[in-house]
């Protein structure tokens, strides 16, 4: 299955939604516009062309037409056809990725209390053209249409929340389209084990005993599906925890190393520097400096005089 990949945040934004019943002989007009057009057919068949590709969107199928791409109906409907549609926009163009190549288990860096910008590593996936779970998706589309028809200040937020739920359901539906291969299941099992034991000394033998596979094969499976070997996975978890402790505690570097399961603080310093481009001490100093700058900015605002004079010339 071909999927559309969107960088998030921000999530795609709602524009409009609707429901239509097309009679036999009705045909979609040609247009090119700057929004994505998500279509779900619940009855009949819609015949659409986007670019040079023809789609026969029958009942239970979803098609996402892309912003900036010309689309038109290349054939009239042959029977009564019921369609839900949602228009949305996104700040950057989507890219294509095969469902089997989506890195569902890839590790992402966690945010810390010191971060002032969201992560740029996150992605959202939507099927380009696929059969979907109509029983799950149709009520959401009906809800979007109902709220949109009676939109007011009270329910406007619900509209955007429901759109996010729709995207989550479609992504989950996309993830369920194929049964995970045995190597993927083994990689997940290894990751689950390491999530519980990452503070303990890393031992290949313990991993082999738990999963009943050779460590070299487990490493190949994790590299393929998660992007890291077991040891790299453990070190990633340890360094992410070290970042949190450097920013949120006054523990020494050696104490932090011990807490995250690294016996040698010099070794942790080398690992930390290789990953972040600075030593743990420099990272902590950077966080302290940022706090001081933020504090100075707040103090300056508090000291600014308040002008109570009435404006003139208005």
C-alpha positions in Angstrom: 0.0 0.0 0.0 1.2 3.5 -0.8 0.9 6.0 2.0 1.3 9.8 2.3 3.8 10.9 4.9 3.2 14.2 6.7 5.7 15.9 9.0 4.1 16.8 12.3 3.6 19.0 14.3 1.6 20.8 13.3 -1.2 18.5 12.3 -3.1 19.1 9.1 -5.8 21.8 9.5 -9.5 21.4 8.8 -11.0 23.5 5.9 -14.4 22.0 5.2 -16.3 18.7 5.1 -19.5 17.4 3.5 -21.6 14.5 2.4 -23.1 14.0 -1.1 -25.3 11.5 -3.0 -24.4 11.5 -6.7 -27.0 10.2 -9.2 -26.2 8.0 -12.2 -24.7 10.3 -14.8 -23.1 12.7 -12.3 -19.4 13.3 -12.9 -16.7 15.2 -10.9 -15.5 18.3 -12.7 -11.8 19.1 -13.3 -9.9 21.3 -10.9 -6.6 22.0 -9.3 -6.6 23.7 -5.9 -4.4 24.0 -2.8 -6.1 21.6 -0.4 -6.1 17.9 0.2 -9.4 16.2 -0.5 -10.1 13.0 1.5 -12.9 11.0 -0.1 -14.7 7.9 1.3 -17.3 6.1 -0.8 -19.9 4.2 1.2 -22.1 3.2 -1.7 -21.6 3.0 -5.4 -18.4 3.9 -7.3 -16.7 7.2 -8.0 -14.3 7.3 -11.0 -11.5 9.8 -10.4 -8.2 10.6 -12.2 -5.4 12.5 -10.5 -2.5 13.4 -12.7 -2.1 10.4 -15.0 -3.6 7.8 -12.5 -7.1 6.5 -12.7 -8.9 5.4 -9.5 -12.1 3.4 -9.2 -13.2 4.3 -5.7 -15.9 1.7 -4.8 -17.8 1.3 -1.6 -15.5 1.0 1.4 -12.5 2.6 -0.3 -10.8 5.9 0.6 -8.8 8.2 -1.7 -6.7 11.2 -0.7 -6.4 13.7 -3.6 -3.3 15.9 -3.1 -3.0 19.6 -3.0 -1.7 21.1 -6.2 -2.5 18.0 -8.3 -5.2 18.3 -11.1 -8.0 15.8 -10.6 -11.3 15.1 -12.5 -13.9 12.4 -12.9 -13.0 10.4 -16.0 -16.3 8.6 -16.0 -19.8 9.3 -14.8 -21.3 7.4 -11.9 -23.3 4.4 -13.0 -25.4 4.1 -9.8 -26.3 6.2 -6.8 -23.0 6.9 -5.1 -22.7 8.2 -1.5 -19.5 10.1 -0.6 -18.1 11.7 2.5 -15.3 14.3 1.9 -13.0 16.4 4.0 -10.7 19.2 2.8 -7.6 19.9 4.8 -4.3 21.8 4.4 -0.8 21.2 5.6 2.2 23.5 5.6 4.6 21.2 3.7 4.0 18.8 0.9 3.4 15.1 1.7 5.9 12.5 0.5 5.2 8.9 -0.5 6.2 5.8 1.4 5.3 2.2 1.1 3.3 0.8 4.0 5.9 -1.9 4.6 8.7 0.7 4.8 7.1 2.9 7.5 9.4 2.9 10.5 6.6 2.3 13.1 9.1 1.3 15.8 11.8 3.9 15.2 12.9 5.6 18.3 12.4 9.4 18.6 14.1 11.8 21.0 11.9 12.7 23.9 11.3 16.3 24.8 12.7 17.6 28.1 11.6 20.4 30.4 14.3 22.6 28.8 13.0 22.3 25.2 11.4 25.3 23.7 10.6 23.8 20.3 8.7 20.6 19.4 10.5 17.7 17.9 10.9 17.7 14.1 11.2 13.9 13.9 7.5 13.0 14.1 5.4 11.8 11.1 1.8 11.0 10.3 0.8 8.5 7.7 -2.4 8.3 5.7 -3.3 5.7 3.0 -3.3 7.2 -0.4 -5.9 4.7 -1.9 -7.1 1.8 0.1 -10.0 -0.2 1.6 -10.6 1.0 5.2 -12.6 0.0 8.2 -15.8 1.8 7.3 -17.5 1.0 10.6 -14.8 3.0 12.4 -14.2 5.8 9.9 -17.8 6.6 8.7 -19.1 7.7 12.2 -16.2 10.2 12.4 -16.9 11.6 9.0 -20.6 11.9 9.8 -19.7 13.6 13.0 -17.4 16.1 11.2 -20.2 16.9 8.8 -22.8 17.3 11.5 -20.6 19.6 13.6 -19.6 21.6 10.5 -23.3 22.1 9.6 -24.1 23.6 13.1 -20.7 25.2 13.8 -20.5 27.6 16.7 -18.1 28.8 19.3 -18.9 25.9 21.6 -18.3 23.0 19.2 -15.5 24.4 17.0 -12.7 22.7 19.0 -14.5 19.4 18.8 -14.4 19.7 15.0 -10.6 19.8 15.0 -10.3 17.1 17.7 -12.5 14.8 15.6 -10.3 15.4 12.6 -7.3 14.3 14.6 -9.1 11.2 15.7 -10.0 10.5 12.1 -6.3 10.7 11.1 -5.3 8.5 14.0 -7.9 5.9 13.0 -6.7 5.9 9.3 -3.1 5.6 10.4 -4.0 2.6 12.7 -6.0 1.1 9.8 -2.9 1.5 7.6 -0.7 -0.2 10.2 -3.0 -3.2 10.4 -3.2 -3.9 6.7 -0.3 -6.4 6.8 0.6 -9.0 9.4 4.0 -8.2 11.0 6.7 -10.5 9.7 8.4 -12.8 12.2 11.5 -10.6 12.3 9.4 -7.5 13.2 7.7 -9.4 16.1 11.1 -10.5 17.4 12.4 -6.9 17.2 9.4 -5.7 19.2 9.9 -8.4 21.8 13.5 -7.5 22.1 12.7 -3.8 22.5 10.0 -4.6 25.1 12.6 -6.6 27.1 15.2 -3.8 26.9 12.7 -1.2 27.9 12.4 -3.0 31.3 16.1 -3.8 31.7 18.0 -0.9 30.2 19.5 0.2 33.5 21.0 -3.2 34.1 24.4 -4.2 32.6 23.8 -5.2 29.0 24.3 -8.9 28.4 23.8 -10.6 25.1 23.4 -14.0 26.8 20.4 -12.7 28.9 18.7 -11.4 25.7 19.3 -14.8 23.9 17.9 -16.7 26.9 14.8 -14.5 27.1 14.0 -14.6 23.3 15.5 -18.0 22.4 17.4 -16.6 19.4 21.0 -15.8 18.8 22.1 -12.3 19.7 23.4 -11.6 16.1 20.0 -12.5 14.6 18.2 -10.3 17.2 20.5 -7.5 16.3 19.8 -7.8 12.6 16.0 -7.8 13.2 16.2 -4.7 15.5 18.4 -2.8 13.0 16.0 -3.6 10.2 12.8 -2.6 12.0 13.8 -0.2 14.7 17.0 1.2 13.3 19.3 0.3 16.2 21.0 -2.8 17.5 20.1 -3.9 21.1 23.2 -2.1 22.5 22.5 1.0 20.5 18.9 0.9 21.7 19.9 0.6 25.3 22.5 3.5 25.0 19.8 5.7 23.4 17.5 5.1 26.4 20.3 5.8 28.8 21.4 9.0 27.2 17.8 10.3 26.9 17.5 9.8 30.7 20.9 11.4 31.2 19.6 14.5 29.4 16.6 14.7 31.7 18.8 14.4 34.8 21.3 17.0 33.7 18.5 19.5 33.3 16.3 18.6 36.2 18.8 17.7 39.0 22.0 18.8 40.6 23.5 15.3 40.5 27.1 15.1 39.4 28.1 13.6 36.1 29.3 10.4 37.8 26.1 10.1 39.8 24.0 10.5 36.6 26.2 7.9 34.8 25.5 5.4 37.6 21.8 6.1 37.6 21.4 5.4 33.9 23.4 2.2 34.1 26.8 3.4 32.8 29.6 2.4 35.2 32.3 4.7 33.8 31.4 8.4 33.7 34.2 9.1 31.2 32.6 6.5 28.9 29.2 8.3 29.3 30.9 11.6 28.5 32.3 10.2 25.3 28.9 8.7 24.3 27.1 11.9 25.1 29.5 14.1 23.2 29.4 11.8 20.1 25.6 12.0 20.1 24.9 15.7 21.0 28.2 17.3 19.9 28.9 18.6 23.5 29.9 17.1 26.8 27.4 16.5 29.6 28.9 19.5 31.5 28.6 21.8 28.5 25.0 20.6 28.0 24.2 21.4 31.6 25.9 24.8 31.3 23.8 25.5 28.1 20.6 24.8 30.0 21.6 27.0 32.9 22.5 29.9 30.6 19.2 29.5 28.8 17.4 29.7 32.2 19.3 32.8 33.2 18.5 34.5 29.9 14.8 33.7 30.3 15.0 35.0 33.9 16.6 38.3 32.8 13.9 38.7 30.1 11.2 38.2 32.7 12.8 40.7 35.1 13.2 43.3 32.3 9.5 43.0 31.6 8.6 43.5 35.2 10.7 46.6 35.5 9.2 48.3 32.4 7.1 51.3 33.3 3.4 51.2 32.7 2.1 54.1 30.6 -1.2 55.2 32.0 -1.6 58.3 29.8 -4.4 58.3 27.4 -3.5 58.0 23.8 -3.8 61.2 21.7 -4.5 61.8 18.1 -7.0 58.9 17.8 
